[in-house]
């Protein structure tokens, strides 16, 4: 069981968050790498948006993991 989370943030928000931590690269490098809405074609990613606060993000991840656990248990019956 695993969960893949995609932080669906604007480039500006990504840079703002990146600037709050120690960093080895900056905005110029990030701009070269950036791909808007770069969702995986093979993973079932759960989107996290900038409108969600920390508590909402934790609750979503917990809920999604719990739902996957219940689905796996049901399939085992």
FENUR-V27179 format. One record per run of one state. SS is the DSSP state (alpha for helix, beta for strand, coil for the rest). FROM is the first residue (numbers start at 1). TO is the last residue. If there is no record, write none. Layout:
# FENUR-V27179
SS/FROM/TO
SS/FROM/TO
This chain:
# FENUR-V27179
coil/1/3
beta/4/8
coil/9/10
alpha/11/18
coil/19/26
alpha/27/33
coil/34/44
beta/45/49
coil/50/53
alpha/54/75
coil/76/77
